[in-house]
Amino acid sequence: MTLTISVIVCAHNEAVYLPACLHSLLAQSRPPDEIIVVNNASTDATGAVARAIGGVQVVDEPRK
């Protein structure tokens, strides 16, 4: 049996802190198989920051 690890990160206006969070997830001894960032109606560059990091999927949620 193979183990699949998925991480969902909910973010609202977290462009400043999001890179450290995502890079930390990717640097784990067993990195997740998928990372999904839910961009929760951010008014800053949260979505763009998440998209700039390879291996991260972004879901834009227009409502809080």
Summary of the structure (lengths in Angstrom):
residues: 64
radius of gyration: 11.9
end to end distance: 37.8
largest distance: 42.0
contacts: 153
relative contact order: 0.28
helix: 23%
strand: 30%
